[in-house]
Amino acid sequence: MTERNKSCFYLHGKPGYIRISGQDRLDFLQRQTTNDLRLLSQNQPLITVLTSPTGRVLDVLWVIDEGEDTYGILTLPGQGDQTASFLNNRIFFMDKVSIENANAELLQVELFGDGLAEVLRELGVNADPNDNNQISITIKEVLVMVIIHPHMRSRLLIPSAHGDQVISVLKEYQILPISSEEYKILRIESGIPAANHELVEHYTPLEVGFRWAISDNKGCYTGQEVIARQVNYDKVTKHLIGLRTGDLLRENETLYAQDSGQPVGTVTSAVLSPRFGSIALAVVKRPYHEPGTGLLLKLNNQEKKTVTNELPFA
């Protein structure tokens, strides 16, 4: 089996894509999200977190400079409409900004696997899949944007009208599609948080592993005071961690400390992995998040044991 044969792709079912145009677009996004938009360029996208006034996760945005005074923004799957409406409501009357919901324009195909570097080269992308890049290529005369980020895998943005043409090329290269369940298994094995699981308004970006998407010196933004206190005063009291157990884990189950029996966390994503057995992601209070810590679940009036595991599993 060649390295290329080990690669696969996942077609996101509810992609979110928004365009923000106008001369105030940078200042507008700066005051809504955690990262420093001044780091964005036409060949390096930027990931930033949209946060509530209490510093909680509303969405994770992958920002692309489209040129001509326009940013393209990938939202979390299924959240394009909601985020477009939210941002529209945040525009002040003096802001020279317009927001367009462009969900239907683009298909989003996520690439991953051991042969990803070779796959990207054969598609015409001379870039390391562990770098941060934005590259335009042509596949069967279709202009496709490739965006790469070390924390978020590689993604193809394909005009919806030409999706079948591009996907047929991927299959010719023996890059095979996977189901949503297979995608979930790979996501959890890789320790990647997701919409409606870890990336929800229950948690701050710091609690779900997005420290890398937070700028400490960009100035004020919504939720900045809460996040700054967590950073400056060691107030990050919850952490994203893996779980392993002999029993099938269930999402939204409460985790308890073995010593005190007190609730210390929640199972957020769970699967049965062919490689690792019953595994899950969870957000757990410190110090119970430390790898190797035994925790309890109370299922059907019985106590089941589970152990925290460093991420990623794979």
C-alpha positions as a Python dict, from the first residue, in 0.01 Angstrom:
ca = {
    (1, 'M'): (0, 0, 0),
    (2, 'T'): (143, 336, -98),
    (3, 'E'): (129, 640, 126),
    (4, 'R'): (-133, 789, -104),
    (5, 'N'): (-365, 490, -43),
    (6, 'K'): (-371, 582, 326),
    (7, 'S'): (-541, 916, 261),
    (8, 'C'): (-913, 988, 269),
    (9, 'F'): (-1153, 1278, 251),
    (10, 'Y'): (-1470, 1389, 423),
    (11, 'L'): (-1734, 1607, 258),
    (12, 'H'): (-1883, 1832, 524),
    (13, 'G'): (-2260, 1817, 505),
    (14, 'K'): (-2347, 2164, 636),
    (15, 'P'): (-2054, 2392, 548),
    (16, 'G'): (-2066, 2750, 666),
    (17, 'Y'): (-1908, 3028, 459),
    (18, 'I'): (-1947, 3402, 513),
    (19, 'R'): (-1799, 3700, 332),
    (20, 'I'): (-1716, 4020, 519),
    (21, 'S'): (-1641, 4316, 294),
    (22, 'G'): (-1561, 4682, 341),
    (23, 'Q'): (-1275, 4896, 464),
    (24, 'D'): (-1357, 4836, 833),
    (25, 'R'): (-1365, 4456, 807),
    (26, 'L'): (-1038, 4409, 999),
    (27, 'D'): (-1137, 4635, 1289),
    (28, 'F'): (-1482, 4475, 1297),
    (29, 'L'): (-1349, 4118, 1333),
    (30, 'Q'): (-1075, 4234, 1572),
    (31, 'R'): (-1332, 4342, 1829),
    (32, 'Q'): (-1539, 4021, 1799),
    (33, 'T'): (-1276, 3745, 1811),
    (34, 'T'): (-968, 3624, 1999),
    (35, 'N'): (-684, 3623, 1745),
    (36, 'D'): (-499, 3916, 1587),
    (37, 'L'): (-636, 3972, 1237),
    (38, 'R'): (-327, 4178, 1151),
    (39, 'L'): (-146, 3844, 1112),
    (40, 'L'): (-370, 3748, 820),
    (41, 'S'): (-226, 3757, 467),
    (42, 'Q'): (-326, 3634, 122),
    (43, 'N'): (-112, 3323, 157),
    (44, 'Q'): (-162, 3256, 529),
    (45, 'P'): (-514, 3214, 669),
    (46, 'L'): (-590, 3270, 1035),
    (47, 'I'): (-807, 3087, 1287),
    (48, 'T'): (-984, 3290, 1553),
    (49, 'V'): (-1262, 3221, 1804),
    (50, 'L'): (-1587, 3414, 1817),
    (51, 'T'): (-1665, 3459, 2186),
    (52, 'S'): (-1956, 3573, 2400),
    (53, 'P'): (-1931, 3856, 2658),
    (54, 'T'): (-1848, 3587, 2916),
    (55, 'G'): (-1562, 3455, 2699),
    (56, 'R'): (-1743, 3138, 2588),
    (57, 'V'): (-1710, 2974, 2247),
    (58, 'L'): (-1975, 3079, 1995),
    (59, 'D'): (-1791, 2969, 1680),
    (60, 'V'): (-1444, 2897, 1546),
    (61, 'L'): (-1368, 3097, 1231),
    (62, 'W'): (-1112, 3014, 964),
    (63, 'V'): (-1046, 3353, 801),
    (64, 'I'): (-918, 3385, 443),
    (65, 'D'): (-810, 3703, 266),
    (66, 'E'): (-995, 3693, -67),
    (67, 'G'): (-855, 4030, -179),
    (68, 'E'): (-1062, 4325, -300),
    (69, 'D'): (-1147, 4432, 58),
    (70, 'T'): (-1308, 4096, 138),
    (71, 'Y'): (-1254, 3822, 393),
    (72, 'G'): (-1393, 3474, 345),
    (73, 'I'): (-1484, 3298, 669),
    (74, 'L'): (-1536, 2927, 727),
    (75, 'T'): (-1758, 2868, 1029),
    (76, 'L'): (-1804, 2547, 1220),
    (77, 'P'): (-2027, 2303, 1027),
    (78, 'G'): (-2394, 2391, 1060),
    (79, 'Q'): (-2333, 2735, 1209),
    (80, 'G'): (-2305, 2955, 901),
    (81, 'D'): (-2657, 3101, 922),
    (82, 'Q'): (-2639, 3160, 1295),
    (83, 'T'): (-2298, 3326, 1285),
    (84, 'A'): (-2387, 3545, 985),
    (85, 'S'): (-2694, 3669, 1172),
    (86, 'F'): (-2494, 3725, 1491),
    (87, 'L'): (-2225, 3926, 1315),
    (88, 'N'): (-2483, 4133, 1129),
    (89, 'N'): (-2631, 4233, 1462),
    (90, 'R'): (-2286, 4345, 1583),
    (91, 'I'): (-2236, 4605, 1309),
    (92, 'F'): (-2239, 4963, 1441),
    (93, 'F'): (-2403, 5233, 1229),
    (94, 'M'): (-2063, 5387, 1147),
    (95, 'D'): (-1901, 5057, 1042),
    (96, 'K'): (-1814, 5033, 674),
    (97, 'V'): (-1881, 4659, 668),
    (98, 'S'): (-2118, 4427, 485),
    (99, 'I'): (-2182, 4060, 558),
    (100, 'E'): (-2294, 3803, 300),
    (101, 'N'): (-2407, 3449, 378),
    (102, 'A'): (-2236, 3238, 109),
    (103, 'N'): (-2295, 2889, 249),
    (104, 'A'): (-2431, 2752, -78),
    (105, 'E'): (-2137, 2864, -293),
    (106, 'L'): (-1868, 2626, -173),
    (107, 'L'): (-1825, 2262, -83),
    (108, 'Q'): (-1574, 2193, 193),
    (109, 'V'): (-1371, 1874, 167),
    (110, 'E'): (-1139, 1782, 453),
    (111, 'L'): (-828, 1578, 369),
    (112, 'F'): (-630, 1366, 608),
    (113, 'G'): (-420, 1053, 634),
    (114, 'D'): (-59, 938, 636),
    (115, 'G'): (-19, 1012, 265),
    (116, 'L'): (-146, 1368, 277),
    (117, 'A'): (184, 1531, 180),
    (118, 'E'): (203, 1319, -138),
    (119, 'V'): (-163, 1385, -215),
    (120, 'L'): (-115, 1761, -191),
    (121, 'R'): (190, 1744, -420),
    (122, 'E'): (-3, 1548, -683),
    (123, 'L'): (-284, 1803, -668),
    (124, 'G'): (-28, 2076, -733),
    (125, 'V'): (26, 2201, -376),
    (126, 'N'): (392, 2231, -283),
    (127, 'A'): (336, 2289, 87),
    (128, 'D'): (390, 2102, 410),
    (129, 'P'): (54, 1985, 554),
    (130, 'N'): (182, 2098, 895),
    (131, 'D'): (231, 2459, 781),
    (132, 'N'): (-20, 2742, 761),
    (133, 'N'): (-100, 2806, 394),
    (134, 'Q'): (-363, 2929, 151),
    (135, 'I'): (-306, 2819, -210),
    (136, 'S'): (-520, 2830, -524),
    (137, 'I'): (-494, 2537, -767),
    (138, 'T'): (-683, 2415, -1074),
    (139, 'I'): (-837, 2065, -1083),
    (140, 'K'): (-1005, 1972, -1413),
    (141, 'E'): (-1026, 2343, -1501),
    (142, 'V'): (-1199, 2416, -1168),
    (143, 'L'): (-1038, 2677, -942),
    (144, 'V'): (-1002, 2523, -596),
    (145, 'M'): (-867, 2688, -284),
    (146, 'V'): (-654, 2475, -53),
    (147, 'I'): (-625, 2591, 307),
    (148, 'I'): (-387, 2426, 549),
    (149, 'H'): (-341, 2477, 923),
    (150, 'P'): (-142, 2258, 1165),
    (151, 'H'): (-430, 2250, 1417),
    (152, 'M'): (-721, 2210, 1173),
    (153, 'R'): (-601, 1972, 897),
    (154, 'S'): (-619, 2053, 524),
    (155, 'R'): (-934, 2157, 343),
    (156, 'L'): (-1042, 2206, -18),
    (157, 'L'): (-1292, 2481, -97),
    (158, 'I'): (-1469, 2380, -418),
    (159, 'P'): (-1733, 2573, -613),
    (160, 'S'): (-2057, 2383, -547),
    (161, 'A'): (-2145, 2361, -917),
    (162, 'H'): (-1823, 2167, -988),
    (163, 'G'): (-1803, 1946, -680),
    (164, 'D'): (-1855, 1618, -865),
    (165, 'Q'): (-1568, 1696, -1106),
    (166, 'V'): (-1317, 1758, -828),
    (167, 'I'): (-1432, 1469, -610),
    (168, 'S'): (-1395, 1232, -906),
    (169, 'V'): (-1029, 1336, -931),
    (170, 'L'): (-974, 1261, -563),
    (171, 'K'): (-1114, 913, -617),
    (172, 'E'): (-888, 865, -920),
    (173, 'Y'): (-596, 935, -688),
    (174, 'Q'): (-734, 663, -457),
    (175, 'I'): (-830, 920, -194),
    (176, 'L'): (-1152, 764, -71),
    (177, 'P'): (-1456, 919, 99),
    (178, 'I'): (-1545, 826, 455),
    (179, 'S'): (-1877, 833, 640),
    (180, 'S'): (-1969, 1071, 920),
    (181, 'E'): (-1917, 793, 1175),
    (182, 'E'): (-1571, 712, 1036),
    (183, 'Y'): (-1489, 1083, 1042),
    (184, 'K'): (-1597, 1106, 1404),
    (185, 'I'): (-1370, 815, 1497),
    (186, 'L'): (-1070, 980, 1329),
    (187, 'R'): (-1157, 1315, 1487),
    (188, 'I'): (-1168, 1174, 1840),
    (189, 'E'): (-855, 963, 1789),
    (190, 'S'): (-681, 1287, 1684),
    (191, 'G'): (-817, 1479, 1984),
    (192, 'I'): (-992, 1743, 1771),
    (193, 'P'): (-1288, 1924, 1932),
    (194, 'A'): (-1604, 1977, 1727),
    (195, 'A'): (-1920, 2186, 1701),
    (196, 'N'): (-2205, 2074, 1928),
    (197, 'H'): (-1963, 1869, 2134),
    (198, 'E'): (-1665, 2059, 2276),
    (199, 'L'): (-1694, 2384, 2079),
    (200, 'V'): (-2004, 2508, 2256),
    (201, 'E'): (-2100, 2798, 2482),
    (202, 'H'): (-2036, 2590, 2795),
    (203, 'Y'): (-1660, 2640, 2761),
    (204, 'T'): (-1402, 2910, 2698),
    (205, 'P'): (-1144, 2864, 2418),
    (206, 'L'): (-876, 2795, 2679),
    (207, 'E'): (-1074, 2507, 2829),
    (208, 'V'): (-1102, 2325, 2494),
    (209, 'G'): (-743, 2363, 2378),
    (210, 'F'): (-751, 2684, 2169),
    (211, 'R'): (-477, 2875, 2351),
    (212, 'W'): (-292, 2896, 2017),
    (213, 'A'): (-583, 3098, 1867),
    (214, 'I'): (-573, 3373, 2133),
    (215, 'S'): (-361, 3686, 2105),
    (216, 'D'): (-245, 3845, 2431),
    (217, 'N'): (-165, 4188, 2285),
    (218, 'K'): (-426, 4267, 2019),
    (219, 'G'): (-643, 4495, 2233),
    (220, 'C'): (-1005, 4463, 2340),
    (221, 'Y'): (-1258, 4217, 2201),
    (222, 'T'): (-1582, 4069, 2329),
    (223, 'G'): (-1504, 3833, 2618),
    (224, 'Q'): (-1143, 3953, 2643),
    (225, 'E'): (-1157, 4036, 3015),
    (226, 'V'): (-1271, 3687, 3112),
    (227, 'I'): (-1009, 3515, 2894),
    (228, 'A'): (-733, 3750, 3015),
    (229, 'R'): (-816, 3666, 3377),
    (230, 'Q'): (-797, 3295, 3297),
    (231, 'V'): (-452, 3346, 3145),
    (232, 'N'): (-306, 3596, 3393),
    (233, 'Y'): (-438, 3445, 3715),
    (234, 'D'): (-418, 3075, 3633),
    (235, 'K'): (-797, 3045, 3623),
    (236, 'V'): (-822, 2775, 3357),
    (237, 'T'): (-980, 2516, 3584),
    (238, 'K'): (-1110, 2279, 3313),
    (239, 'H'): (-923, 2102, 3034),
    (240, 'L'): (-998, 1891, 2727),
    (241, 'I'): (-871, 1536, 2778),
    (242, 'G'): (-914, 1187, 2636),
    (243, 'L'): (-1081, 892, 2809),
    (244, 'R'): (-1034, 516, 2770),
    (245, 'T'): (-1247, 244, 2923),
    (246, 'G'): (-1360, -112, 2874),
    (247, 'D'): (-1723, -4, 2860),
    (248, 'L'): (-1888, 195, 2585),
    (249, 'L'): (-1892, 560, 2688),
    (250, 'R'): (-2193, 782, 2631),
    (251, 'E'): (-2191, 1150, 2549),
    (252, 'N'): (-2309, 1403, 2808),
    (253, 'E'): (-2247, 1160, 3095),
    (254, 'T'): (-2109, 1316, 3415),
    (255, 'L'): (-1765, 1210, 3536),
    (256, 'Y'): (-1695, 1174, 3909),
    (257, 'A'): (-1378, 1175, 4118),
    (258, 'Q'): (-1287, 835, 4262),
    (259, 'D'): (-1169, 985, 4591),
    (260, 'S'): (-1462, 1214, 4676),
    (261, 'G'): (-1741, 1107, 4443),
    (262, 'Q'): (-1787, 1470, 4338),
    (263, 'P'): (-1869, 1559, 3975),
    (264, 'V'): (-1555, 1675, 3793),
    (265, 'G'): (-1636, 1673, 3422),
    (266, 'T'): (-1849, 1571, 3125),
    (267, 'V'): (-1806, 1327, 2836),
    (268, 'T'): (-1837, 1541, 2522),
    (269, 'S'): (-1766, 1298, 2232),
    (270, 'A'): (-1759, 917, 2240),
    (271, 'V'): (-1695, 636, 1987),
    (272, 'L'): (-1588, 276, 1960),
    (273, 'S'): (-1252, 292, 1783),
    (274, 'P'): (-1122, -11, 1591),
    (275, 'R'): (-771, 75, 1712),
    (276, 'F'): (-826, 193, 2070),
    (277, 'G'): (-1158, 49, 2182),
    (278, 'S'): (-1403, 267, 2371),
    (279, 'I'): (-1260, 620, 2374),
    (280, 'A'): (-1396, 967, 2429),
    (281, 'L'): (-1317, 1333, 2467),
    (282, 'A'): (-1416, 1506, 2788),
    (283, 'V'): (-1378, 1840, 2962),
    (284, 'V'): (-1255, 1775, 3315),
    (285, 'K'): (-1168, 1992, 3616),
    (286, 'R'): (-807, 2001, 3722),
    (287, 'P'): (-624, 1816, 3868),
    (288, 'Y'): (-842, 1526, 3752),
    (289, 'H'): (-749, 1597, 3388),
    (290, 'E'): (-394, 1469, 3436),
    (291, 'P'): (-326, 1165, 3210),
    (292, 'G'): (-369, 836, 3395),
    (293, 'T'): (-624, 969, 3646),
    (294, 'G'): (-902, 724, 3731),
    (295, 'L'): (-1257, 859, 3714),
    (296, 'L'): (-1604, 712, 3760),
    (297, 'L'): (-1923, 712, 3558),
    (298, 'K'): (-2255, 616, 3713),
    (299, 'L'): (-2449, 415, 3454),
    (300, 'N'): (-2771, 227, 3532),
    (301, 'N'): (-2704, 256, 3905),
    (302, 'Q'): (-2360, 104, 3857),
    (303, 'E'): (-2019, 269, 3886),
    (304, 'K'): (-1794, 223, 3583),
    (305, 'K'): (-1425, 314, 3580),
    (306, 'T'): (-1251, 516, 3310),
    (307, 'V'): (-899, 659, 3282),
    (308, 'T'): (-786, 992, 3140),
    (309, 'N'): (-561, 972, 2836),
    (310, 'E'): (-327, 1225, 2677),
    (311, 'L'): (-437, 1362, 2340),
    (312, 'P'): (-412, 1266, 2064),
    (313, 'F'): (-474, 893, 2104),
    (314, 'A'): (-313, 830, 1764),
}
